[in-house]
Amino acid sequence: MDLRDKVSIGVCSPGQWHAMFATSMIDIARSQPQLGQLISLEGSGVISRLRNQVVATFLEKTTDDWLLQIDTDQIITVDAFKKLIKAADKDERPIVSGIVHAGWESGQIYPEPVPCVFKMGGDGEGLYAMHDYPEDAVVEIDAAGTGCILVHRRVWEEMRDKADIDHESDKWCWYRDMPINGHWVGEDIFWSIRVKALGYKMYAHTGAQLSHQRRYWMTKDHHTDYARFTKARHQSIEQTLQVNE
């Protein structure tokens, strides 16, 4: 990223910020000269509506070069912010995601930790979460959640310029929740599909790790422990089957 570039931060919230998220925003604002405008919109219901409004506000009300979208149930450190802006490049890497650990319902006591960065499987397998990513590296991905994603202005502008104006207008053309091929697709995956169709590559910096509040604050440690437990359980099952054979 050019040192002269400015980064707007776009926030969607239900009307309140978690104190730890607010503290992380203050830390970044005090230490990072790249920080531009803060766009904070609140509402409830369909999240894609708010995300569209954030992007529209960014394009209409600022001249900043980048938009970092982040949710208020996360914590971004100054170090993670620095890694994202260092990895970002207008031409080579106009889209860079952090690693946000979601908690998917598992039917067990605890949710399953899942990193919200995805790759496309072969033979029509669709997207799968990247559990085995390299440490502290910039990797290419096929989709990401929008909990922490840094995008250059030209991506948003091209999406707007190529939108269906009669249907989407120039204000609702970035995010949408809808079914595709019989499966419900959230606004983040839908957005990823659209930017990939325009020819943009997506990246993630695996060193930009964000704690995520679910029933508790989920971190990389939860994901690592869960992966280790799952691997050990699978090995135990395989050994049992071999003995029974």
C-alpha positions, 0 to 999 in steps of 0.5 A, a space after each residue: 500500500 502506498 504510504 499516502 493512501 488513506 483507509 476508511 473503516 466501515 462498521 456495522 453494528 446493532 447500535 452498540 460497540 463491545 468495549 474491547 472492539 472500541 478500544 482496538 479502534 482507539 489504538 489504531 486511530 492513535 497510532 496509524 497515519 493511514 487511517 481516514 474516515 470512520 463510517 459507523 452505521 447501525 441497524 437490525 435485520 438484514 446485514 446485507 442492507 447495512 453493508 451496502 449502505 456502508 460502501 455507498 457512504 464510503 464512495 459518496 462521502 469520502 475520497 479515501 483509497 481503501 475501505 476496511 470493513 470490520 464487525 463490532 464483535 471482533 478485536 483487531 490489534 494494531 499489528 493485525 492492521 499493519 499486516 493487512 495494509 502492508 499486504 494490500 496493493 492496488 494492482 496486485 492485491 486489491 482485496 485482503 482479508 484477515 482471519 476471523 474465527 467463526 463458531 459454527 453449530 456442531 451439535 456439541 457443547 461448544 461450537 466448531 471453530 472455523 476460519 472464515 477464509 475459503 478455497 474452491 474444491 475441485 469436481 464441483 465440491 464448492 467452497 471449503 474452509 481453509 483449516 490448514 493455512 501457512 503461518 503468518 503468510 499472504 495466501 490466495 483465497 476464493 472467498 472470505 467473510 466480511 468480518 475483516 476485509 480490506 478492499 481498494 476503492 476501484 473494486 467497489 467502483 467497478 462493481 457499481 459501474 457494472 451493476 444492474 441499475 434498473 434492479 440494484 441501482 448504484 446503492 444496493 449492488 455489492 451485497 445480497 443474500 440469495 439462493 444459488 443452485 439450491 443453496 442459501 448464500 450469505 452476503 459475504 460469499 455472494 460478494 466474493 463470487 461477484 468480485 471473482 467473476 470480475 477477474 479480481 483475486 482475493 488474498 488473506 494474511 494469516 498473521 492478521 488474526 482477530 478474536 471473535 465473540 460468539 458464546 465466548 471470545 474465539 481465537 486461533 487457539 480454539 481452532 488449533 485445539 479443535 483441529 488437534 482433537 479432531 485429528 486425534 479422534 479420526 486416528 483413533 477411529 481408524 485404528 479401531 476399524 483396523 483392529 476390527 478388520 
